[in-house]
Amino acid sequence: MCGEKEMDFAVYLIHCLAEAWKKLPAQVYAILDRTGILDGYIFPCYDTLHTLGREYLINDITEFAEEKGVRI
């Protein structure tokens, strides 16, 4: 289960990825949800992830999504 701060971070990250991937936030959410990245990585690792910089997060999540077969 995630709290308000985790949800706020996820929304922020989705918008960052949407800009980087040139997709709508809804499309990014669908990708993260479908691949399990949201519930299996972003929420559980919030304590570590929220301390990292924007560029690092974008690169990290992009690589993770590509490993799961997503073409960015």
The first five atom37 places (N, CA, C, CB, O) and aatype in JSON, in Angstrom:
{
  "aatype": [12, 4, 7, 6, 11, 6, 12, 3, 13, 0, 19, 18, 10, 9, 8, 4, 10, 0, 6, 0, 17, 11, 11, 10, 14, 0, 5, 19, 18, 0, 9, 10, 3, 1, 16, 7, 9, 10, 3, 7, 18, 9, 13, 14, 4, 18, 3, 16, 10, 8, 16, 10, 7, 1, 6, 18, 10, 9, 2, 3, 9, 16, 6, 13, 0, 6, 6, 11, 7, 19, 1, 9],
  "atom_mask": [
    [1, 1, 1, 1, 1],
    [1, 1, 1, 1, 1],
    [1, 1, 1, 0, 1],
    [1, 1, 1, 1, 1],
    [1, 1, 1, 1, 1],
    [1, 1, 1, 1, 1],
    [1, 1, 1, 1, 1],
    [1, 1, 1, 1, 1],
    [1, 1, 1, 1, 1],
    [1, 1, 1, 1, 1],
    [1, 1, 1, 1, 1],
    [1, 1, 1, 1, 1],
    [1, 1, 1, 1, 1],
    [1, 1, 1, 1, 1],
    [1, 1, 1, 1, 1],
    [1, 1, 1, 1, 1],
    [1, 1, 1, 1, 1],
    [1, 1, 1, 1, 1],
    [1, 1, 1, 1, 1],
    [1, 1, 1, 1, 1],
    [1, 1, 1, 1, 1],
    [1, 1, 1, 1, 1],
    [1, 1, 1, 1, 1],
    [1, 1, 1, 1, 1],
    [1, 1, 1, 1, 1],
    [1, 1, 1, 1, 1],
    [1, 1, 1, 1, 1],
    [1, 1, 1, 1, 1],
    [1, 1, 1, 1, 1],
    [1, 1, 1, 1, 1],
    [1, 1, 1, 1, 1],
    [1, 1, 1, 1, 1],
    [1, 1, 1, 1, 1],
    [1, 1, 1, 1, 1],
    [1, 1, 1, 1, 1],
    [1, 1, 1, 0, 1],
    [1, 1, 1, 1, 1],
    [1, 1, 1, 1, 1],
    [1, 1, 1, 1, 1],
    [1, 1, 1, 0, 1],
    [1, 1, 1, 1, 1],
    [1, 1, 1, 1, 1],
    [1, 1, 1, 1, 1],
    [1, 1, 1, 1, 1],
    [1, 1, 1, 1, 1],
    [1, 1, 1, 1, 1],
    [1, 1, 1, 1, 1],
    [1, 1, 1, 1, 1],
    [1, 1, 1, 1, 1],
    [1, 1, 1, 1, 1],
    [1, 1, 1, 1, 1],
    [1, 1, 1, 1, 1],
    [1, 1, 1, 0, 1],
    [1, 1, 1, 1, 1],
    [1, 1, 1, 1, 1],
    [1, 1, 1, 1, 1],
    [1, 1, 1, 1, 1],
    [1, 1, 1, 1, 1],
    [1, 1, 1, 1, 1],
    [1, 1, 1, 1, 1],
    [1, 1, 1, 1, 1],
    [1, 1, 1, 1, 1],
    [1, 1, 1, 1, 1],
    [1, 1, 1, 1, 1],
    [1, 1, 1, 1, 1],
    [1, 1, 1, 1, 1],
    [1, 1, 1, 1, 1],
    [1, 1, 1, 1, 1],
    [1, 1, 1, 0, 1],
    [1, 1, 1, 1, 1],
    [1, 1, 1, 1, 1],
    [1, 1, 1, 1, 1]
  ],
  "atom_positions": [
    [[0.84, -1.18, 0.0], [0.0, 0.0, 0.0], [0.89, 1.24, 0.0], [-0.96, 0.0, 1.22], [1.94, 1.26, 0.63]],
    [[0.46, 2.25, -0.7], [1.26, 3.46, -0.75], [0.49, 4.62, -0.11], [1.64, 3.8, -2.21], [-0.74, 4.68, -0.14]],
    [[1.26, 5.52, 0.45], [0.69, 6.69, 1.08], [0.68, 7.87, 0.12], [0.0, 0.0, 0.0], [0.99, 7.75, -1.06]],
    [[0.32, 9.01, 0.66], [0.2, 10.23, -0.15], [1.55, 10.66, -0.73], [-0.38, 11.36, 0.68], [1.61, 11.06, -1.89]],
    [[2.61, 10.57, 0.05], [3.93, 11.0, -0.45], [4.42, 10.08, -1.56], [4.95, 11.04, 0.69], [5.04, 10.55, -2.51]],
    [[4.15, 8.79, -1.46], [4.54, 7.85, -2.51], [3.74, 8.11, -3.78], [4.32, 6.4, -2.03], [4.28, 8.06, -4.89]],
    [[2.45, 8.4, -3.61], [1.6, 8.69, -4.76], [2.03, 9.99, -5.43], [0.12, 8.78, -4.33], [2.09, 10.07, -6.66]],
    [[2.33, 11.01, -4.65], [2.82, 12.28, -5.21], [4.11, 12.07, -6.0], [3.05, 13.32, -4.09], [4.28, 12.63, -7.08]],
    [[5.0, 11.25, -5.46], [6.26, 10.97, -6.15], [6.0, 10.23, -7.46], [7.19, 10.14, -5.25], [6.61, 10.54, -8.48]],
    [[5.1, 9.26, -7.43], [4.78, 8.51, -8.64], [4.21, 9.42, -9.72], [3.79, 7.38, -8.32], [4.56, 9.29, -10.89]],
    [[3.34, 10.33, -9.34], [2.76, 11.29, -10.29], [3.86, 12.17, -10.88], [1.67, 12.17, -9.61], [3.91, 12.39, -12.09]],
    [[4.75, 12.67, -10.02], [5.89, 13.47, -10.48], [6.72, 12.67, -11.48], [6.76, 13.92, -9.29], [7.07, 13.17, -12.55]],
    [[7.04, 11.43, -11.13], [7.87, 10.59, -11.99], [7.18, 10.29, -13.31], [8.22, 9.29, -11.27], [7.83, 10.29, -14.36]],
    [[5.89, 10.04, -13.29], [5.14, 9.78, -14.52], [5.22, 10.98, -15.44], [3.68, 9.44, -14.2], [5.39, 10.82, -16.65]],
    [[5.1, 12.17, -14.9], [5.18, 13.38, -15.73], [6.59, 13.6, -16.27], [4.73, 14.6, -14.93], [6.75, 14.05, -17.41]],
    [[7.6, 13.31, -15.47], [8.99, 13.4, -15.95], [9.22, 12.42, -17.09], [9.98, 13.12, -14.8], [9.82, 12.78, -18.11]],
    [[8.76, 11.2, -16.93], [8.93, 10.18, -17.97], [8.13, 10.53, -19.21], [8.51, 8.81, -17.44], [8.6, 10.31, -20.33]],
    [[6.94, 11.07, -19.04], [6.12, 11.46, -20.19], [6.85, 12.49, -21.04], [4.76, 12.02, -19.72], [6.84, 12.41, -22.27]],
    [[7.47, 13.44, -20.38], [8.23, 14.46, -21.11], [9.43, 13.83, -21.82], [8.69, 15.57, -20.16], [9.68, 14.13, -22.98]],
    [[10.15, 12.97, -21.12], [11.34, 12.35, -21.69], [11.0, 11.37, -22.82], [12.12, 11.62, -20.61], [11.72, 11.29, -23.81]],
    [[9.91, 10.64, -22.65], [9.52, 9.64, -23.63], [8.62, 10.2, -24.74], [8.81, 8.5, -22.94], [8.29, 9.5, -25.69]],
    [[8.25, 11.46, -24.59], [7.34, 12.11, -25.55], [6.03, 11.33, -25.69], [8.02, 12.25, -26.93], [5.57, 11.02, -26.79]],
    [[5.45, 11.04, -24.53], [4.18, 10.33, -24.46], [3.27, 11.07, -23.48], [4.37, 8.84, -24.03], [3.72, 11.91, -22.7]],
    [[2.0, 10.76, -23.53], [1.06, 11.31, -22.56], [1.27, 10.63, -21.21], [-0.41, 11.13, -23.04], [1.64, 9.46, -21.16]],
    [[1.03, 11.35, -20.12], [1.16, 10.72, -18.8], [0.32, 9.45, -18.67], [0.76, 11.71, -17.72], [0.75, 8.49, -18.03]],
    [[-0.86, 9.43, -19.26], [-1.71, 8.23, -19.19], [-1.04, 7.04, -19.88], [-3.07, 8.51, -19.84], [-1.18, 5.91, -19.42]],
    [[-0.31, 7.3, -20.97], [0.41, 6.22, -21.65], [1.56, 5.7, -20.79], [0.95, 6.72, -23.01], [1.8, 4.5, -20.72]],
    [[2.27, 6.61, -20.14], [3.37, 6.21, -19.26], [2.82, 5.41, -18.09], [4.15, 7.45, -18.76], [3.38, 4.37, -17.73]],
    [[1.73, 5.89, -17.49], [1.12, 5.14, -16.39], [0.77, 3.73, -16.84], [-0.15, 5.87, -15.87], [1.04, 2.77, -16.12]],
    [[0.18, 3.59, -18.01], [-0.21, 2.28, -18.52], [1.0, 1.36, -18.67], [-0.95, 2.42, -19.86], [0.94, 0.18, -18.34]],
    [[2.1, 1.91, -19.17], [3.33, 1.13, -19.33], [3.86, 0.68, -17.97], [4.4, 1.95, -20.08], [4.18, -0.49, -17.78]],
    [[3.94, 1.61, -17.03], [4.47, 1.29, -15.71], [3.57, 0.3, -14.97], [4.63, 2.56, -14.88], [4.06, -0.57, -14.25]],
    [[2.27, 0.42, -15.16], [1.32, -0.49, -14.53], [1.41, -1.88, -15.17], [-0.11, 0.06, -14.64], [1.49, -2.89, -14.46]],
    [[1.4, -1.93, -16.49], [1.42, -3.2, -17.23], [2.68, -4.0, -16.95], [1.29, -2.93, -18.72], [2.63, -5.23, -16.85]],
    [[3.81, -3.33, -16.83], [5.08, -4.02, -16.62], [5.36, -4.33, -15.15], [6.2, -3.2, -17.17], [6.32, -5.04, -14.85]],
    [[4.54, -3.82, -14.26], [4.74, -4.04, -12.84], [5.78, -3.12, -12.21], [0.0, 0.0, 0.0], [6.13, -3.28, -11.04]],
    [[6.28, -2.16, -12.98], [7.29, -1.24, -12.47], [6.72, -0.35, -11.38], [7.86, -0.38, -13.61], [7.41, -0.04, -10.4]],
    [[5.5, 0.06, -11.52], [4.9, 0.96, -10.54], [4.75, 0.27, -9.18], [3.52, 1.45, -11.03], [5.26, 0.76, -8.17]],
    [[4.05, -0.85, -9.16], [3.8, -1.54, -7.88], [4.98, -2.39, -7.42], [2.58, -2.42, -8.02], [5.11, -2.66, -6.22]],
    [[5.83, -2.8, -8.34], [6.93, -3.68, -7.98], [8.26, -2.99, -7.77], [0.0, 0.0, 0.0], [9.2, -3.6, -7.25]],
    [[8.36, -1.72, -8.16], [9.63, -1.02, -8.04], [9.48, 0.39, -7.48], [10.31, -0.96, -9.39], [10.11, 0.73, -6.48]],
    [[8.66, 1.2, -8.11], [8.57, 2.61, -7.71], [7.99, 2.76, -6.31], [7.7, 3.39, -8.71], [8.58, 3.45, -5.47]],
    [[6.87, 2.13, -6.03], [6.28, 2.25, -4.69], [7.15, 1.59, -3.61], [4.88, 1.64, -4.67], [7.43, 2.21, -2.59]],
    [[7.57, 0.34, -3.81], [8.36, -0.3, -2.75], [9.72, 0.36, -2.51], [8.57, -1.75, -3.1], [10.24, 0.31, -1.39]],
    [[10.3, 0.97, -3.53], [11.63, 1.57, -3.4], [11.58, 3.09, -3.24], [12.47, 1.22, -4.62], [12.58, 3.78, -3.45]],
    [[10.42, 3.6, -2.87], [10.26, 5.05, -2.73], [11.33, 5.67, -1.85], [8.89, 5.35, -2.16], [11.9, 6.71, -2.21]],
    [[11.62, 5.06, -0.71], [12.58, 5.65, 0.23], [13.93, 5.94, -0.4], [12.77, 4.73, 1.42], [14.58, 6.93, -0.06]],
    [[14.36, 5.09, -1.31], [15.62, 5.31, -2.01], [15.43, 6.19, -3.24], [16.25, 3.97, -2.41], [16.18, 7.14, -3.46]],
    [[14.43, 5.87, -4.05], [14.24, 6.57, -5.32], [14.0, 8.07, -5.15], [13.07, 5.96, -6.07], [14.5, 8.86, -5.95]],
    [[13.26, 8.46, -4.13], [12.93, 9.89, -4.01], [14.15, 10.74, -3.66], [11.85, 10.08, -2.96], [14.08, 11.97, -3.71]],
    [[15.25, 10.11, -3.3], [16.47, 10.87, -2.99], [17.35, 11.09, -4.22], [17.27, 10.15, -1.91], [18.35, 11.8, -4.15]],
    [[16.99, 10.47, -5.33], [17.81, 10.52, -6.54], [17.37, 11.67, -7.45], [17.74, 9.19, -7.31], [16.24, 12.16, -7.34]],
    [[18.25, 12.08, -8.32], [17.96, 13.17, -9.24], [17.06, 12.76, -10.39], [0.0, 0.0, 0.0], [16.93, 11.58, -10.72]],
    [[16.44, 13.76, -10.97], [15.49, 13.56, -12.08], [16.11, 12.79, -13.23], [14.99, 14.91, -12.59], [15.53, 11.81, -13.71]],
    [[17.28, 13.21, -13.69], [17.92, 12.56, -14.84], [18.24, 11.1, -14.54], [19.2, 13.31, -15.24], [18.02, 10.22, -15.38]],
    [[18.76, 10.84, -13.35], [19.06, 9.46, -12.96], [17.79, 8.62, -12.96], [19.73, 9.41, -11.57], [17.77, 7.5, -13.49]],
    [[16.72, 9.15, -12.37], [15.45, 8.42, -12.31], [14.92, 8.09, -13.7], [14.42, 9.22, -11.54], [14.47, 6.98, -13.96]],
    [[14.96, 9.08, -14.59], [14.48, 8.86, -15.95], [15.29, 7.76, -16.62], [14.56, 10.16, -16.78], [14.72, 6.86, -17.24]],
    [[16.61, 7.82, -16.5], [17.46, 6.8, -17.12], [17.22, 5.43, -16.5], [18.93, 7.18, -16.97], [17.14, 4.43, -17.22]],
    [[17.09, 5.37, -15.19], [16.89, 4.12, -14.48], [15.57, 3.46, -14.89], [16.91, 4.35, -12.98], [15.54, 2.27, -15.22]],
    [[14.5, 4.22, -14.86], [13.18, 3.66, -15.2], [13.13, 3.31, -16.69], [12.06, 4.65, -14.84], [12.52, 2.31, -17.07]],
    [[13.76, 4.12, -17.53], [13.79, 3.83, -18.97], [14.49, 2.5, -19.23], [14.49, 4.96, -19.74], [13.99, 1.67, -19.98]],
    [[15.65, 2.3, -18.61], [16.38, 1.04, -18.78], [15.57, -0.14, -18.26], [17.73, 1.09, -18.05], [15.52, -1.19, -18.89]],
    [[14.93, 0.04, -17.13], [14.11, -1.02, -16.54], [12.95, -1.38, -17.47], [13.58, -0.6, -15.16], [12.66, -2.55, -17.69]],
    [[12.29, -0.37, -18.02], [11.17, -0.62, -18.94], [11.66, -1.33, -20.2], [10.47, 0.71, -19.32], [11.0, -2.24, -20.69]],
    [[12.8, -0.91, -20.72], [13.35, -1.56, -21.91], [13.72, -3.02, -21.65], [14.58, -0.8, -22.42], [13.56, -3.87, -22.52]],
    [[14.22, -3.32, -20.44], [14.52, -4.7, -20.06], [13.25, -5.53, -20.03], [15.21, -4.75, -18.7], [13.3, -6.74, -20.24]],
    [[12.13, -4.9, -19.78], [10.85, -5.6, -19.75], [10.18, -5.64, -21.12], [9.93, -4.94, -18.74], [9.03, -6.06, -21.25]],
    [[10.91, -5.18, -22.15], [10.4, -5.29, -23.52], [9.67, -4.08, -24.04], [0.0, 0.0, 0.0], [9.07, -4.15, -25.12]],
    [[9.7, -2.98, -23.32], [9.02, -1.76, -23.76], [9.93, -1.01, -24.7], [8.6, -0.87, -22.56], [11.1, -0.78, -24.39]],
    [[9.4, -0.62, -25.85], [10.14, 0.22, -26.79], [9.8, 1.66, -26.51], [9.82, -0.16, -28.28], [8.65, 2.08, -26.65]],
    [[10.79, 2.42, -26.1], [10.58, 3.82, -25.76], [10.8, 4.68, -26.99], [11.52, 4.27, -24.61], [10.67, 5.9, -26.93]]
  ]
}
